[in-house]
Each structure stands twice: as C-alpha cells, then as structure tokens.
C-alpha cells in the first residue's frame, strides 16, 4: 500500500507540473492569439476607414476636377462676352444649360464696372426647373459681395486658378446650403474685372454618407439597442469646424481638436461620452476634413468573439489532455517505486543492496544503471572523504599556526614603550585570509623612532612569506642607518634577489627624531599618510622589488608636538559595501578630521567606520593601520 501511494504522489506531481507548464504556455498562446485577433480587428477597422475616406475623397476630387475644367472653359467664354451686361447674361445661360448638374453660375464684377448697372453688378443664372433658367441680378448694398471672403480670395488668384469655398447658406443666388468654386475674370487688357463662380449642390454628400453608413452597419456586428451609442458614423466638416454633412452631432471643441491634428490615422477619442476610434483626413483640393468614427466595441467585437471561441476549444482540449497525461505518467513512473526502495537501503549504508532489473532499455533502466554506478562510487568516495577530511584538518591547523606566527612577528603589545609616555603609538592588522601580506613595524634606536607600513602584492601564504622577509629586512637594516631612502633601497635590492614570482611591496618608511620632531621619510608606491588630517606630500617612487638598483627619493618635514601621523594600507580606502561602493579617501578624511583622541581611539574609530560602511560584505583585502602621536608635554 505504501509503494502505491508513493507512485501516486509522484505521478500527480509530474502531471500537475506538466499541466502547469502547458497551462502557462496556453495562457501565453491564448493571450498572443487574442492580442493578434484584436490587432487584426483594429487593422480591419483602420483599413475600412481609409477605404471610405479614399472613396469619398476620390469622388470629391473627381467632382472638383470636372468643376475646374468647366470653370476654365466658362471663364474663357465670359471674358469673350464682356461687351455688355446682356452678353454676360447670355454667356452665363449658355454655360448653365451645358452644365445643368450645377445649381447656378454668376459673375461678381468690380465696383461700377458697368456704369449703367451701378456699384454692385452680380449677374446670376440658375435653373428654375428642368427646362427654364432664371436670370437675376443679386448684387446690391444688402448683398455687398466685395467684403465677402469668397470674393476677396477669388479676386486675389492668378489666371486659371480657383478654390472651393466652405459651405454656406446663399439667400440670393442658389437659395440653399451650397459650396462655390471661384476663379478670377480678366478683360482683354489682362486686368482683373471680377470673380466667376459655380454653385455646387452638396446633397450628394449626405446621400453618399448615409449609404456608406447603412452598408457598414449591415455587414458589421453592432449593438441594436436603441439607447446604445452610434456604432459608426461619417462626418465632413469645413475649415472652421462646422458640419458639412453627416448625422452625428459632435462637440465643437472636439471638432477643433480634430482640425488642428489635420490627418488622424487611427486614434481613440471620447465623442458624446462614448469611446470611438477616429480616422480623419484633409480632403485634397479643399479645406474640408472627412471624419470616420467607429465605436470601440464595433472595432474589437469580432476579435473578442474569435478569442472566446479559441479559449473554449483550448480549454476542452486541455481537459482531455490532462486525463490522458495523468494515466500515461502514472504508468510510466511505476518502476520508480522499486528503485526508491533500493535507494532507501543504499542511503542506510547498505551499498551491496541488490537493484531491480527492467526489460525496457529506457531512461528508467539507465537510472537503475546509474544507481549501480553510484553504489560503487559511494564506496570509493567514503574512503577518499575520510582521507581528505584528515588532510584538510591538518592544513587548517597549520594555517592557524601560521596565522599565530605571523601575528607574533608584529608588535602587538601596547603601549609599545611604557617607559616613554611621550610616545603614543598603536597599530592593527586585520588579514582577509588566515595569513596575509600587510605589515607594520616600529623600533626605537638612539632617540629616533623608526617605523614602516607595507602591502605585499597578492594574498595568502605567498604574500605572508614576503611580508615576513620584508619585516625582517626592515629591522636588520634600520639599526645601521637613519636614512629612510637607504633603508628602502637596501630592502629593494634584497627582495629582488630570487624574486621569480615578481612580487613587490608598497612601503612607507619614516624616521622621527623624538628630540626635534623632525621626520625623514621615503614612500615606495604606498598610500600617503595623513598628518593631523592632512595628506603628507609624497614623491612617486616605485614599489620595492620591481627594479634592482633603483634609487628612491627621501623627503622631510617637522612634526609638531600633539600631532598625529596616521598610516594605512589600501584595504581601508578600497573596502567595499554590498553595492560595490568604495570607502574612499573622502570618508577617511571625514573620520580623522579634527580627531584629538589617542592613537588607539583613532584606529578603533576607523575600524568601526569601515565595518559600518561594509556591513555584512566579506572583507576582500588585508587592512592595516598605524597611528603615531608625540605628546606635547614630553
């Protein structure tokens, strides 16, 4: 019974994991398909809007082209019949009979062009019925066309040019809402004498828009609720934002916004508290803008419907796959029960446990072979582990001894000179590993304090060996000379001998005359110390151990009583925190600036500052500090 439960749990976990993975990818696929369906729906709506704009725009362009040609011919005939007002009327009637699809045509002359007609003379000919035409003179003080925009702009054009006015209510000529195509008229001397115009019937725009809206609503799925927003509408507005054609009433401010954008490819807008996808274009040859607005529900309805169908079938298919996979996985994992029992015995230490055999050469059979190999490997590993554990314990013990030896080589007892209370001196070394390459040392000889601090390249045992040699050299050489540069040069030559690993040491050596406070020092590529919070000027010498026979420059300065000298290795300024930021010289200077305590307090303060900065970040480099202070009451 226990074996059956084990198998059942494993098969269920595998089944649910596979289902979870499939479910994740199915959700991703469904989302992608759903998004793709919506994108296709949107692109279809965008294409539909462009198609409608192209269709209506092309019809308008065709009409304008025909009007432009007719206007050019009519103006030429008018200009040939400027002899008398009656001839002008005859020419206009002739043109309107030839182009009876227009509402009417006229010529608005300059003031007093015909003395007999007075200041305003605007002969207008229109079709009164299917046969007869009507002649009227519409110019008068009440109809002062000289100040009207269509006349001013038309009169300013060059020969052969014309423009289509915005729709307007003509009470004198066409006596309805119309638009006029206007072009200038010239006399035989080439002078402008007036403006010729053809009034156009715009009823066809309303009819065209109504037919297009009806067709779209017939073929597209729309909400038939009477209270629902209009799913689709077309509108044409003029240059001032006034509606020319279309049934929908749009807020004036929104129309002005659409006008300012000129051409809108496909943008979501709120019209009459409903969300629409709007497309607009300035129609060629006019200042009119054609707007196609499709309700967002109409734009995305087909994509949503297709997505729901896909989700349904994928859900049904997923349920069927789930039951089939569950049965298959339970059957496939049954042999693992026998392997788990054998593995449990091996885990108890019974490495000679007999493993089951399988007929099929599949992954489970390979797993059984792997168990067999593991049994043999475990036997060998246990023996090797015993040996390596003993060796590791021996190495760790030796490293601990090496650490103790290295630390014992450095002065660790403070105060260093109990019988010389005027000397306040304290040092501290914190290696990054069991042993390290940093060092500091000092000694008192003939009323002079010899001191040094150094950093060996590299870390670990090699660096610790070079550190020991460097410290020994310093002590042996310092008792024979009080010149820091000579001490450094001698150490450089000694370390270069047999230095096959090319290791080097950055070093700072100082000799302080306790009687006068005069300090001689030599810096070999080390960080410059701070004297009372101010960095000590140091020449740029190479580190020790790089070039044999190298000369090192020596410098000197006076140390006033009560002044503290602070020396350190780069493990202080290059200490890192969790964000890989460096402690840096600025934080160092802030910590020691104005410090007046003892040297031990100074170093403990710096240690606390570095630990607080680094937090739980592992120390990456050896950190050494040395502080020296001469009492001002010596």
C-alpha positions in Angstrom: 0.0 0.0 0.0 2.9 2.4 0.9 4.5 1.8 -2.5 1.2 2.6 -4.3 0.9 5.9 -2.5 4.5 6.8 -3.4 3.8 6.2 -7.0 0.5 8.0 -6.9 2.1 11.2 -5.4 5.0 11.2 -7.9 2.7 10.8 -10.9 0.4 13.5 -9.6 3.3 16.0 -9.1 4.6 15.3 -12.6 1.1 15.5 -14.1 0.3 18.8 -12.4 3.7 20.3 -13.3 3.3 19.3 -16.9 -0.2 20.8 -16.8 1.1 23.9 -15.2 3.7 24.3 -17.9 1.2 23.7 -20.6 -1.2 26.0 -18.9 1.4 28.7 -18.7 2.2 28.4 -22.4 -1.5 28.1 -23.3 -2.2 31.3 -21.4 0.7 32.9 -23.3 -0.6 31.5 -26.6 -4.2 32.5 -25.9 -3.0 35.9 -24.9 -0.9 36.2 -28.1 -3.8 34.9 -30.3 -6.3 37.2 -28.5 -3.9 40.1 -29.0 -3.4 39.1 -32.6 -7.2 38.9 -33.1 -7.7 42.3 -31.7 -4.8 43.7 -33.8 -6.4 42.2 -36.9 -9.8 43.7 -35.9 -8.2 47.0 -35.4 -6.3 46.8 -38.7 -9.5 45.9 -40.5 -11.3 48.9 -39.0 -8.3 51.1 -39.9 -8.4 49.8 -43.4 -12.2 50.2 -43.6 -11.8 53.9 -42.5 -9.1 54.5 -45.1 -11.1 52.9 -47.8 -14.2 55.1 -47.0 -12.0 58.2 -46.9 -10.4 57.3 -50.2 -13.7 56.5 -51.8 -15.5 59.7 -50.8 -12.3 61.8 -51.3 -11.8 60.4 -54.8 -15.4 61.3 -55.7 -14.9 64.8 -54.4 -11.7 65.1 -56.3 -13.3 63.9 -59.5 -16.1 66.5 -59.0 -13.6 69.3 -58.3 -11.6 68.3 -61.4 -14.8 68.5 -63.5 -15.7 71.8 -62.0 -12.2 73.1 -62.5 -12.3 72.3 -66.2 -15.8 73.7 -66.6 -14.8 76.8 -64.8 -11.8 77.3 -67.0 -14.0 77.0 -70.2 -16.7 79.2 -68.7 -14.3 82.0 -67.7 -12.9 82.0 -71.2 -16.4 82.4 -72.7 -17.3 85.1 -70.2 -14.1 87.0 -71.0 -15.1 87.0 -74.7 -18.5 88.5 -73.9 -17.8 91.4 -71.6 -19.1 93.9 -74.1 -22.4 94.4 -72.3 -24.3 93.1 -69.3 -26.8 91.3 -71.6 -23.9 89.5 -73.3 -22.7 88.4 -69.9 -26.1 87.0 -69.0 -26.2 85.2 -72.4 -22.8 83.6 -71.7 -23.8 82.5 -68.2 -27.1 81.0 -69.5 -25.2 79.2 -72.2 -22.9 77.7 -69.7 -25.6 76.6 -67.2 -27.5 74.9 -69.9 -24.4 73.0 -70.9 -23.7 72.0 -67.2 -27.2 71.6 -65.8 -25.9 69.5 -62.9 -24.8 72.7 -61.2 -27.2 74.9 -59.2 -26.1 78.1 -61.0 -23.3 80.3 -62.1 -22.5 84.0 -61.8 -20.0 86.8 -62.3 -19.4 89.3 -59.5 -17.9 92.5 -61.1 -15.7 95.2 -59.7 -17.4 98.4 -58.5 -19.0 100.4 -61.3 -17.6 98.1 -64.0 -20.8 98.8 -66.0 -21.8 102.4 -65.3 -25.4 101.6 -66.1 -25.6 98.8 -63.5 -24.2 100.8 -60.6 -21.7 99.8 -58.0 -22.9 96.3 -57.5 -23.4 94.1 -60.5 -23.6 90.3 -60.0 -25.5 88.6 -62.8 -26.7 85.1 -61.6 -28.2 82.4 -63.8 -29.8 79.3 -62.2 -32.1 76.5 -63.4 -35.6 77.2 -62.2 -37.0 73.8 -63.4 -35.9 71.1 -65.8 -36.3 73.3 -68.9 -36.2 77.0 -68.0 -33.5 79.1 -66.5 -33.8 82.2 -64.3 -31.7 85.4 -64.6 -31.2 87.6 -61.6 -29.0 90.4 -60.6 -28.1 89.7 -56.9 -25.6 92.5 -56.3 -26.9 95.2 -54.0 -26.0 97.2 -50.9 -27.7 94.5 -48.9 -25.6 91.8 -50.7 -22.3 93.6 -50.6 -20.1 90.9 -52.0 -16.9 93.0 -52.1 -16.3 92.3 -48.4 -17.1 88.6 -48.5 -14.3 86.1 -48.2 -15.0 84.2 -51.4 -14.8 87.4 -53.5 -11.6 88.7 -51.8 -9.8 85.4 -52.1 -11.1 84.7 -55.6 -10.1 88.1 -56.8 -6.5 87.5 -55.5 -5.9 84.4 -57.5 -3.9 84.2 -60.8 -5.4 83.3 -64.1 -6.5 79.7 -64.3 -6.6 79.2 -60.6 -9.6 78.6 -58.4 -10.7 77.4 -54.9 -13.8 75.8 -53.3 -15.4 77.7 -50.6 -16.7 76.3 -47.3 -20.5 75.5 -47.4 -22.8 78.5 -46.7 -26.5 79.5 -46.9 -27.0 81.5 -50.1 -30.2 83.5 -49.8 -29.7 85.5 -53.0 -28.4 83.0 -55.6 -28.8 79.3 -55.0 -31.2 79.9 -52.0 -29.9 76.8 -50.2 -26.8 75.3 -48.5 -24.1 75.1 -51.2 -20.5 75.5 -51.9 -19.0 77.7 -54.7 -16.0 77.1 -56.9 -14.5 80.6 -57.5 -11.9 81.9 -60.1 -10.9 85.4 -61.3 -12.1 87.0 -64.6 -9.8 89.2 -66.8 -10.7 91.6 -69.6 -8.9 91.8 -72.9 -6.2 94.0 -71.5 -5.4 91.4 -68.8 -7.0 93.4 -65.9 -9.0 91.6 -63.3 -12.6 92.7 -63.5 -14.4 90.3 -61.3 -14.9 86.8 -60.0 -16.7 83.9 -61.7 -18.4 81.2 -59.6 -20.2 77.9 -59.9 -22.6 76.9 -57.2 -22.4 73.2 -56.3 -25.1 71.1 -54.8 -23.8 69.2 -51.7 -26.8 66.9 -51.3 -24.9 64.0 -52.8 -22.5 64.1 -49.9 -25.3 63.5 -47.4 -26.7 60.7 -49.6 -23.2 59.1 -50.0 -22.5 59.2 -46.3 -25.9 57.7 -45.4 -25.4 54.9 -47.9 -21.9 54.1 -46.6 -23.1 54.1 -43.0 -26.0 51.8 -43.9 -23.8 49.4 -45.7 -21.3 49.2 -42.9 -23.9 48.6 -40.2 -25.5 45.9 -42.4 -22.3 43.8 -42.6 -20.7 44.6 -39.3 -21.9 43.2 -35.9 -23.4 46.1 -34.0 -25.4 46.6 -30.8 -29.1 47.0 -31.8 -30.0 48.6 -28.5 -31.6 52.0 -29.4 -30.0 53.6 -26.3 -26.6 52.4 -27.3 -24.1 54.9 -28.8 -24.0 55.1 -32.6 -21.6 52.3 -33.6 -20.4 54.0 -36.8 -20.7 57.4 -38.4 -19.1 59.6 -41.1 -18.9 63.4 -41.0 -17.4 66.2 -43.1 -16.5 69.5 -41.6 -15.3 72.7 -43.1 -12.1 74.7 -42.2 -13.9 76.4 -39.3 -15.2 73.2 -37.7 -18.8 73.4 -39.0 -20.5 70.3 -40.1 -21.0 70.0 -43.9 -22.5 66.5 -44.0 -23.3 63.7 -41.5 -26.0 63.0 -38.9 -23.9 62.9 -35.7 -23.6 66.0 -33.5 -20.1 66.4 -32.2 -18.9 68.8 -29.6 -17.3 72.0 -31.2 -14.2 71.8 -29.1 -13.6 68.2 -30.2 -14.1 69.2 -33.9 -11.5 72.0 -33.4 -9.1 69.4 -32.0 -9.5 67.2 -35.0 -9.0 70.1 -37.3 -5.7 71.0 -35.6 -4.4 67.5 -36.0 -5.1 67.7 -39.7 -4.8 64.0 -40.5 -5.5 61.3 -37.9 -4.7 57.7 -38.8 -6.4 55.9 -36.0 -6.9 57.5 -32.6 -9.1 56.7 -29.6 -11.4 59.7 -28.7 -14.4 60.2 -26.5 -17.4 61.5 -28.5 -20.7 62.1 -26.8 -19.5 60.1 -23.7 -18.6 57.1 -25.9 -15.2 55.7 -26.9 -14.5 55.8 -30.7 -11.6 55.1 -32.9 -11.3 58.1 -35.2 -9.7 58.5 -38.6 -9.6 61.8 -40.4 -8.1 63.4 -43.5 -8.0 66.8 -45.1 -9.6 66.3 -48.5 -7.5 67.2 -51.5 -8.3 70.5 -53.2 -10.5 71.7 -50.3 -10.2 72.9 -46.7 -12.7 70.2 -45.7 -12.0 67.3 -43.3 -13.6 63.9 -43.6 -14.1 62.1 -40.3 -14.8 58.3 -39.9 -15.7 57.3 -36.3 -16.0 53.6 -35.3 -17.2 52.7 -31.8 -14.6 50.7 -29.9 -17.0 47.8 -29.4 -17.5 47.6 -33.1 -13.7 47.7 -33.7 -12.9 44.9 -31.4 -16.1 42.8 -31.3 -15.0 40.3 -34.0 -11.6 39.8 -32.4 -13.2 39.2 -28.9 -15.7 36.7 -30.4 -12.9 34.8 -32.2 -10.8 34.8 -29.0 -13.7 33.4 -26.9 -14.1 30.5 -29.5 -10.4 29.8 -29.3 -10.4 29.8 -25.5 -13.3 27.4 -25.4 -11.7 24.8 -27.7 -8.3 25.1 -26.0 -10.0 24.6 -22.6 -11.9 21.5 -23.7 -8.7 20.1 -25.4 -6.7 20.9 -22.2 -9.1 18.8 -20.0 -8.8 15.9 -22.4 -5.0 16.1 -22.4 -5.0 16.3 -18.6 -6.7 12.9 -18.1 -4.7 11.2 -20.8 -1.4 12.5 -19.4 -2.3 11.5 -15.9 -2.9 7.9 -17.0 0.3 7.8 -19.1 2.5 9.3 -16.4 1.2 7.0 -13.6 2.0 4.0 -15.8 5.5 5.3 -16.7 6.5 6.1 -13.2 5.6 2.8 -11.7 9.1 1.3 -11.9 10.5 4.2 -9.9 8.8 2.7 -6.8 11.2 -0.2 -6.9 14.2 2.0 -7.4 13.1 4.2 -4.5 13.1 1.2 -2.1 16.5 0.2 -3.3 17.8 3.7 -3.0 16.5 3.9 0.6 18.5 0.8 1.5 21.6 2.3 -0.1 21.0 5.5 1.9 21.2 3.5 5.1 24.7 2.4 4.1 23.9 -0.9 2.6 26.0 -0.4 -0.5 25.6 -4.0 -1.6 21.8 -3.9 -1.9 20.5 -5.7 -5.0 18.9 -3.4 -7.5 15.9 -4.4 -9.7 16.2 -5.1 -13.4 13.9 -3.8 -16.2 13.0 -5.2 -19.6 12.9 -1.9 -21.4 16.1 0.0 -22.3 14.8 3.4 -21.5 15.6 6.3 -19.1 14.5 4.4 -16.1 16.7 1.5 -17.0 19.6 4.0 -17.4 18.7 5.4 -14.0 19.0 1.9 -12.5 22.5 1.6 -14.1 23.3 5.0 -12.6 22.3 3.8 -9.2 24.6 0.8 -9.6 27.4 3.1 -10.6 26.6 5.3 -7.6 26.9 2.4 -5.2 30.4 1.7 -6.4 31.3 5.3 -6.4 30.0 5.8 -2.8 32.2 3.1 -1.5 35.3 4.8 -3.0 34.1 8.3 -2.0 33.6 7.4 1.6 37.2 6.1 1.8 38.5 9.2 0.0 36.5 11.5 2.1 38.0 10.1 5.3 41.5 10.8 3.9 40.7 14.3 2.6 38.9 15.3 5.8 42.0 14.4 7.8 44.2 16.3 5.3 42.0 19.3 5.5 42.0 19.4 9.2 45.8 19.2 9.1 46.0 22.1 6.7 43.6 24.2 8.7 45.6 23.5 11.8 48.8 24.6 10.0 47.2 27.8 8.7 46.1 28.7 12.2 49.6 28.1 13.4 50.9 30.3 10.5 48.5 33.0 11.5 49.6 33.0 15.1 53.3 33.0 13.9 52.7 35.9 11.5 50.8 38.0 14.1 53.5 37.3 16.7 56.1 38.8 14.3 54.4 42.1 14.5 54.4 44.4 17.6 51.1 43.6 19.3 51.7 44.9 22.8 50.6 48.4 23.6 51.7 50.8 24.9 54.8 49.9 22.9 57.2 51.9 25.1 55.8 52.0 28.6 58.8 53.9 29.9 58.4 56.6 27.2 54.9 58.2 27.9 55.5 60.9 25.4 55.2 58.3 22.6 51.6 57.3 21.9 51.6 54.6 19.3 49.1 52.0 18.2 48.8 49.5 15.3 46.3 47.0 14.0 46.3 44.4 11.2 43.2 42.5 10.0 44.1 39.9 7.3 41.5 39.0 4.7 42.5 35.3 5.0 44.2 33.2 7.6 47.5 34.8 6.7 48.1 38.0 4.7 50.6 40.3 3.1 50.2 43.5 5.1 52.8 44.6 7.7 53.7 47.4 10.0 56.6 47.7 12.4 58.5 50.2 14.5 61.5 50.3 16.8 63.3 52.9 19.0 67.0 53.4 18.4 69.2 56.3 19.5 66.3 58.6 20.4 64.8 58.1 17.0 61.6 56.2 16.2 61.9 54.0 13.1 58.5 52.9 11.6 57.1 51.4 8.4 53.9 50.1 6.9 53.6 47.9 3.8 51.4 45.9 1.5 52.7 42.9 -0.4 51.1 42.2 -3.8 48.8 39.2 -3.7 47.2 37.4 -0.7 47.5 34.2 1.3 50.7 32.2 2.1 53.0 33.6 -0.7 52.2 37.2 0.4 52.8 36.3 4.1 56.2 34.9 3.3 57.3 38.0 1.5 55.8 40.0 4.4 58.0 38.1 6.9 61.1 38.8 4.8 60.2 42.5 4.4 59.7 43.0 8.2 63.0 41.2 9.0 64.9 43.3 6.4 63.5 46.5 7.9 64.6 45.7 11.4 68.1 44.5 10.3 68.8 47.5 8.1 67.3 50.2 10.3 69.8 49.7 13.1 72.6 50.5 10.7 71.3 53.7 9.1 68.9 56.5 9.9 68.2 57.3 6.2 64.8 56.1 5.1 65.8 56.1 1.4 68.8 54.0 2.2 66.7 51.5 4.1 64.2 51.3 1.2 66.9 50.9 -1.4 68.7 48.1 0.5 65.4 46.3 1.0 64.6 46.7 -2.7 67.9 45.1 -3.7 67.4 42.2 -1.3 63.8 41.4 -2.3 64.8 41.5 -6.0 67.2 38.6 -5.5 65.5 35.4 -6.4 62.1 37.1 -6.9 60.9 34.6 -9.6 57.3 35.3 -8.8 57.8 39.0 -9.5 56.1 40.0 -6.2 56.5 43.5 -4.9 55.8 45.6 -1.8 54.4 49.1 -1.5 56.2 50.6 1.5 56.4 53.7 3.6 59.4 54.1 5.9 59.8 57.0 8.4 62.5 58.1 10.9 61.2 60.5 13.5 63.7 62.4 15.7 62.0 62.4 19.1 64.0 65.3 20.3 63.3 67.8 17.5 60.1 66.3 15.9 61.9 66.3 12.5 60.7 63.5 10.2 62.6 61.9 7.4 60.5 59.6 5.2 60.6 57.6 1.9 57.4 56.4 0.2 57.7 53.4 -2.2 54.4 53.4 -4.1 52.3 53.3 -0.8 49.3 55.4 0.2 50.4 58.7 1.5 49.9 59.0 5.3 47.8 61.8 7.0 49.4 64.2 9.4 46.7 65.8 11.6 44.0 65.1 9.0 46.1 66.5 6.0 47.7 64.1 3.5 51.5 64.2 3.6 53.2 65.1 0.3 54.9 62.1 -1.1 57.1 61.6 -4.2 56.0 59.0 -6.8 58.5 56.2 -6.2 58.1 52.6 -7.5 57.2 49.8 -5.0 60.0 47.7 -3.6 61.0 44.6 -5.5 60.3 45.7 -9.1 63.7 47.1 -10.3 67.0 46.2 -8.7 69.4 49.1 -8.0 66.5 51.7 -8.1 67.2 55.0 -6.3 64.4 56.2 -4.0 63.9 59.9 -3.1 63.7 61.0 0.5 61.6 63.8 2.0 61.4 65.5 5.3 59.1 67.6 7.4 58.6 68.7 11.0 56.0 67.1 13.3 54.7 69.5 16.0 54.0 68.1 19.5 50.5 66.7 19.8 50.4 65.9 16.1 49.1 62.5 15.0 50.5 60.6 12.0 48.0 58.1 10.5 49.3 55.4 8.2 47.2 52.8 6.4 47.1 50.2 3.6 44.7 50.3 0.6 42.5 47.7 2.3 41.0 50.7 4.2 40.1 53.0 1.2 39.2 50.1 -1.1 36.8 48.4 1.4 33.5 47.7 -0.4 29.9 47.6 0.7 27.1 45.5 -0.8 26.6 48.0 -3.6 30.3 47.7 -4.6 31.0 51.2 -3.4 34.5 52.0 -2.1 35.1 53.5 1.4 37.4 56.1 -0.3 39.6 58.9 0.9 36.7 61.3 1.5 35.2 59.1 4.2 38.7 58.5 5.7 39.3 62.3 5.9 35.9 62.9 7.4 36.6 60.3 10.1 40.1 61.7 11.1 39.4 65.3 10.5 39.7 67.2 13.8 40.2 64.0 15.8 42.0 64.7 19.1 41.9 61.4 21.0 44.6 58.8 21.5 46.0 56.7 18.7 44.2 53.6 19.9 40.9 55.5 19.9 41.7 56.8 16.4 42.3 53.3 14.9 39.2 51.8 16.7 37.1 54.7 15.3 38.4 54.0 11.8 37.7 50.2 12.3 34.2 50.9 13.4 33.6 53.3 10.4 34.8 50.7 7.9 32.7 47.9 9.4 29.6 50.1 9.5 30.2 51.0 5.8 30.9 47.4 4.6 28.1 45.9 6.7 27.9 42.1 6.1 30.1 42.3 3.0 33.1 39.9 3.2 36.5 41.6 3.6 38.3 41.4 0.3 41.8 42.7 1.2 44.1 42.9 4.2 43.5 46.1 6.3 46.4 47.6 8.3 46.5 50.9 10.3 49.3 52.5 12.3 49.0 55.8 14.3 51.8 57.7 16.0 51.5 60.8 18.2 54.1 62.7 20.1 52.9 64.2 23.4 53.1 68.0 23.6 54.4 67.6 27.2 57.4 65.5 26.6 
